[in-house]
Amino acid sequence: MLRYLALAGDWFGPLRVFESITVRAALAVIISFIAAVLLGPVFIRRMCAKDATEDVDKPDAERLQELHNCKRGTPTMGGLFLVPSVMLAIFLCCDPGNPLVWVGQFVLFAFAVLGFLDDYWKLRGWGRKGLIKRQKFLGQTLIAFVTDAVLAYGGTTGWFGMTAQPAGDSQEQIDAATTEKNLIEPTRVVIPFTKWSEVGPDLGPAYWIFAALIIIACSNAVNLTDGLDGLATGCTAMVAATFSALAYIAGNAMLCAFFRISMVPGAGELLVYGAALFGGLFGFLWHNANPAQVFMGDTGSLSLGAALAYLAIVTKQELTLVVAGGIFVFEALSVILQVGSFRLFGKRIFKIAPFHHHLEYSGWKENHVVVRLWIIGVMLSIISLGLLKMH
């Protein structure tokens, strides 16, 4: 909405600054950060008063329960103030005329509602583990395919890759950069280390199944990573920053021509979307750093994971998400390998899964696990951005 202030630029020149995507992205970081920092204490006091705290009882993992017994009494469902902080910043700072922004808001909100239902069922005692796996998967699948349908068929010809031209480029620059070779086909998957869209396979209608699986997988992977103070929060912030940069490049015709990657018109506005995620996550980390005063719960982790997947899909960097979100991938893979190995061979690969708990069982302190995985996350983000110049 701040972009509307630029319309008064003829009356008061400095207001034209709100035309800039980068200025609005910076404001989104600040607004979401401040909102999360200020809302946190109010939320924490209210949840403590209602005794809405994390269940640390682990009858099937007594050692883990002993390690985490100090977390008893910590409020959960922190996503209830994190997600609104992010959505407020997006609403204020993004261009309301860009439909990709509204689809992104839907993804955040819908997955937050699903996560809230799961958290609420746990707190109410309707099920120690909340929603059953089938219910949660069905909800994730429904939201993912609704998102796909809107991207593919919204408006007249589909909103995905068909929105307004990126701000800041002249029409001559756009015409020069958006050649037939440079325009992305929505159903084509771009392969990292390669250039131009025709290198990757065109999946046709099957692409939307692929995209739905990315949303579901990333949502669950972030959820599995959310097991230590600040771990999922910090790692998600790094991936959000990476895809904010990729969104800006994907929506800018001249940068796409420079990096020789395919352009997605309108994707540049998602720089602001990703910046709001980044700021909100750092505001949440203010309260979630060890020792955590609040946990994000499924309300936060499911919605944030889905938002990262949405950014990857719209920027046509789906496979880059595997690199940038390598921590999430390995955490999820550790669970899959552990369950598969035990069912097939009766043996465990890790002492316990997900992997961050395996490191705790191996004698690592919680702070060491979190900070070292953050360091790996930073390196993976740098590698992901470096893929842009690989020929």
N, C-alpha and C positions, 0 to 999 in steps of 0.2 A: 504493500500500500504506500510505502514511502516514495515509490517511483512516481506516484501521482503528483508529489510536490514539485517534481521537475517540470510539470506543465506550467507552473507559475514562474518559470525561469525568466521569461520576458519581463516580468514585473520586478523580480528580485533575482538577479543573476546567479548568486551562489547556490540557489536551489537546484541548478542544473547538475550539481554533483551527484544527485540521486539517480541520474541516468546511468551512471557507471556501475557495472556489475561488481567490480572489485570493492568499491566503496560500500555497496549494500551488503556484500559478503562480510566485510569487516564489522559492520554494524550488527549483522546476524550473529556473529561470534560473541560480541559484547552483550547483546540483549539476552541470548539464550544462557550465557554464562551467569549473568547477574540474576536472571529469573530463577535458575536452578539453585544458586547459592542462597538467595533470599527465601525461596519457598521451602528449602530443605528443613530448617529448624522447626518451622510450623508443622510440617508434615510429620516429622519425627516425634514431636511432642504428642500429636494427636494419635499416632499409631501406638505409641507406648501406653497412652491412656486407655486405648481399646484392647491392649494386650495382643496386638497384631504383630507377633514376632516370629522370627524364623525357627522352624523345627529342626534342631540339630541332632535329634535322636537317630542313630544309625544302628538298629539291632543286628544288621547283617555285616557291619563293619565297626567293631568295637574300638579298634585303634583310631579310626578316623573320628569317631565320636569323641574320644578322649582328646585328640588334637584340636578339635573345634569346639570343645565344651565352653571355652571362653567366649564364644559368639552367642551363647544362649541369651535370649532377651533382646537381641538386636532386631529392630523393625524391618519388615520386608515390604515388597510392593512399591519400592522407590520409583518405579516407572510412572507411578501416578502423578509425580511432580516433574519428572525428567521429560516425559513425552510432551506434556502441555507446554513446557518451557521451550522445547524445540519447535513445536508447531506454531507457537506465538511468534517466534523470531522469523519463521518461514512466511507466515501470513503478513507480517509487517514489512519484510525486506524483499520478498520475491516479486517478480512481475505478475500481477494477477491475471494478465492476459495470456500467460503461457500455460496451456493445459497440462503439460508434463509436471508442473508444480502441484497441481490439484490431484493428479493421480498419485504422486508421491505422498501427499498428505493423507490420502485414503489408505495407502499401504501402512503408514505409521499408525493411524487411528485404528484400523481394523485389526491388525495384529496385536495392538495394545489391549483392545477389548477381549480378544481371545486369551491373551496372557492373564488379564485381570480375572476372567472366569476361572482359569486354572488356579491362580493364587487364592481366590476367594473360597473356592471349594476346599482347599487345604486348610485355610484358617477357620472355616466354619465346621471342620471336622466331617464333611460329607465324604471324604476320601483322603487318606493320609497322603496320597500322591497326587491329589487333584483330579483333573480330567484323565480318563483312561487314554491310552495311546491312540486308540482308534478314533476317539472323539477329537482329540487334538489334531491328528493328521487330517481328518475330514475337514475341520475348520480351516487349516492352513491351505489345503488343496482348493477349497472353495474360493478363498480370498485370492489365491495366486491366479486362478483361472479367470476370475472377474477382472483382475488387473490386466491380464493378457488380453482379454476381450476388449477392454476399453482402449488399450494401446493399439490394438490391431484394427478396430472397427469404430472407434469414437469419432465424432464429427462426421465428415462426409466421406473421407478416404482413409481414416485412421490417423490418430494423433502421433503415433510413434514415427519420429523422423519426418513429420509433415508440418511442424509448427513454424512460428514466426522466425524470420532471419535473425542471426545473432547481432546484438547491439554492438555498435562501434565499427562495423565493417561497411565500407561503401558498396553500392551495388556492383560497381566495376570489379572490386576485389572479390566479391562473392561469385560473380560470373566466372572470374579467372580461376578460382579455386575449386568450385563445385562442378567439375567436369564429370562426364559420365563415369570416368574411372574413379573419381574421388567421392561420389555419392554412395552412401551405404544402402544396401538392401536389408530391410528389417529382419528377414529370415536367414540371413547369412551369418555364420560365426567366424569372427576374425581370429586367426591363429597368431599368438605372440611370436616374436622374432621374424615375422613376415610383414610385408607391406601391401596395402590396398586390399579392398574387400574381396576381389575375385580369387584370392589365394585360398580363402577358407571355404568350407562346404556350405552350400545353400540347402538348409534342411526343409524348406517349404513349410507346410502346415505343422510338421513335427517340431518346428522351432518353438512353438508356443508351449508344447509339453516340456521341452528342454528348459525354457525360461521358467516355467512353473516349478520344476524340480530344483532349479537354482535358488529360487525364493524359499522354498520349503527347507532345503538343505542348509542354507546359510542361516536361516532363522533358528533351526535346531542346533547348529554348530555353535553359535554364539551362546545359546542357552546352556549347552554342555560346558562351555568355557567359564561360565559364571559360577565359579566355585570357591574362589579366593578373593580376599579384599582387594578391589581395584583391578583385578586381572582382566576381566572382560571389558571393563570400562576403558582402561588405557589402550588395549589392543583395538577396540572398536574405534576409538578416536583416531588412531593412526591410519586405519583403513579409510575412515571418512575423509581425512585430510588428503590421502592419495587420490581418491575418486573425485574429490572436489577439483583437484588440479586436472584430472583427466576429463571431467565434464567441461571445464572451461576450454580446454584444447579442442575437444570434440565439437563444440559449438562455434568455434572461431575459424572462419574459412582460411585466413592467412596462416594460422598456426598448423592447421591440418595439412596445408600445402607444404609447409616447412618440414613437418615431421613425416610427411608422406603417409598419413593415415586417413581413413575415411571420415567424412563429416556427417554429423547428425544435427541438422538445423534445429535450433531451439534448446539443445542440450546445455548450452553455456549457462543458462539460468540456474541449472542445478548446482553450479558452484555455490550459490547462496544457500541452497538446500543442504548441501554437504557441510558448509560452514556453520550452519545452525546446529547440525548434529555434533560437530566438533566442539563448539562452544558449550552446548548443553552437557556433553559428556565430561568436559573439564569442570563444569560447575557441579556436576554430580560427584565427580572424583573428590571434590572438596570435602564431601561427607562420607565417601565410600573408601577413602584411603585407609590403610591399616593403622590403628584398629578401626574398622568400619562402624559408622554410626547408623548406617542403613544399607540394605541390600536392594538391588533393582528388581529382583523377582522376575517371573516370566512376563509380567506386564512390560518391563523394560527390555529384557533380553530378546524376546521373540520379535518385538517391533523393530528394534535396532538392527537385528540381523536381516530382517526383511528389507529394511531401508537400504542397507549396504548392497543387497542383491539387486534391488531396483536401480540403484545408481550404475551398477555394472552392466545391467541389461540395456539401459537407455544409452549409455555411452559406447555400447558395442565392445565392451572389454570384459566379457563374461569369463573368459579363461584367465585373464589377468587377476581376477578375484581369487583364483586358486593360489596365486603367488602372494599377493598382498595380504590375503587372509590366511596365510599358511599356518598360523597358530591355530585358528579355528578348524582348519582342515585336519591337522594332525590330532587335535583333541577329539574330534568326531571319529577319525579313523582308529584311534586307540580304543574307543568303545566298541566299534564294529569288529576289530580284530580280536579283542578280548572275548566278546560274546561268541564270535564264530569259532575261535580256537577251543573254548571251553565246551561248546556244544558238539563239535566234531571230534575233538581229541581228548576232552576231559582235562585239558591243561590250560593254564593262564600264561599269557605272554608278559603281562605287566603285573606288578604286585597288587594293583587296583587301578581301575579306570574311572574317569578320564586321566590323562597323562599327568596333569598337575598334581593329582593326589598320589600318583606313583612316585613323583619326586619327593613329596612330603614323607612317604613311607621309606624312602631311601635316605632320609636324614636331612634333607634340605629344609631350612627355615622358610616360613611362608613368604617373608619379604624377599628372600633370595629367589624363590621360584617366580614371584610376580615380576620383579625388576629384570631378571635375566630373560624372561619371556618377552617383556616389553622391548628389551634390547634387540632380540631376534626379530620382533615385529617391526622395529624401525628399519633394520637391515632389509627386510623383505619389502617394505614400502619403497625404499630407495631402489632396489632391484626392479620393482614394478615400473617405476617411472623411467628407469634406464632402458626398459624394453622399447620405449618409444623411438629410440635412435638406433636400434639393432636392425641391420640390413641383411 
